[in-house]
Amino acid sequence: MSSIPLFKYPNAEVFVNVASSQNPPLTTVKQDMEVMGERAAEELLHMIKDKTYAPQVIIVDTTLIKRGTCTSPN
């Protein structure tokens, strides 16, 4: 029998209890939502101030929160 890793995005505080209380506990991806909001606001302000501004690709760090649905193969 093969297994399929299962995960949920994002690991928002409102969902942490749900993800960790499942059986097996659900693996999630954590991303700093405050940083995402700050970067989005900065981009929006640039676009408002300069109509020729080209939106930039922004990469925000993520962390894999391994729980029971994402395990190493035996």
Buried (B, 14 or more C-beta within 10 A) or exposed (E): EEEEEEBBEBBEEEBBEEBBEBEEBBBBEBBBEEEEEEBEEEBEEEEEEEEEEEEEEEEEEEEEBBBBBBEEEE
